[in-house]
Amino acid sequence: MAKRTVIQFLTAFLYNGNLPGFLNGRIWQGPSKSICVPGLNCYSCPGALGSCPLGALQSSLSGVVLRFPFYVLGLMILFGLLLGRVICGWLCPFGLIQELLYKIPSPKLVKNNATRTLTKLKYIIGLLFVIILPLVFFYAVGVGAPAFCKYICPAGTLEAAVPLLSTNPFLKQNLGLLFNWKLFLLIVTIIASIVIYRPFCRFICPLGAFYSLFNKLSYFGIQVDAAKCIGCDACIHKCKMDCVKVGDRECINCGECIDTCPTGAISLGRKVKAADADVAGATNN
């Protein structure tokens, strides 16, 4: 969908509108940094104007004082109730990067039973690295650690470490094993993205895992008109994510299945609840 690609690029620009930061290697510290953007976007990216909700959540569980993340968690729940995984499909710069990499001609690994099983990994990673490990660090050594950002997140390596190192040569003197590990994960993610559609989103991303819990509850998203659906599964065959049905937890609401439906049963927009559908049906009759 050309419209979705345009929105993805605009979102990436809005998230990272501090263009001078890419030239001078300085991280934006303005008041907008206290606001979380909906998608995954590293706080330390020199262009970032806002905070990553996943990073902000871990920050609340890190440091020398343990704080319950009322603001961040509340904002994430609000994002989830409004949009669910629409955020993944339309408002995530790292998702866009993976999609662009997938366009590179190469043999492709399509979804199968193994990839569907691997989708459960992101829930385990989220629980372990976003919640459990920061708390373990806090109670063990008195200082928490943003474990996912520190040890895994390839988006942070690409968006923050690479541009900052390119403009601040003195930072290279402090590189060590941890950076080499993160760089290795980034390279693996890039290679995997050429062969597999959005592998980080499908198998690793805790933020996508969190938003997936709201996919069926969200105000805006993709939906199927049961009265028009003939159960042909053309939508599922077209989908490159590990969806079992349209709008389930793995659906990123990209809308690529809409034109595939032979009866026009699929739509993207404000979800029509059962009561609204009954009223609409009565009006049409």
Buried (B, 14 or more C-beta within 10 A) or exposed (E): BEEBEEBBEEBBEBBBBBEEBBEEBBBBEEEBBEEBBBBBBBBBBBBBBBBBBBBBBBBBBBBEEEEEBEBBBEBBBEBBEBBBBBBBBBBBBBBBBBBBBBEEEEEEEEBEEEBBEBBEEBBEBBEBBBBEBBBBBBEEEEEBBBBBBBBBBBBBBBBBBEBBBEBEEEBEEEEEEEBEEBBEBBEEBBEBBBBBBBBBBBBBBBBBBBBBBBBBEBEBBBBBBEEEBEEEEBBBEBBBBBBEEBBBBBBBBBBBBBEBBEEEBBBBEEBBEEEEBEEEEEEEE
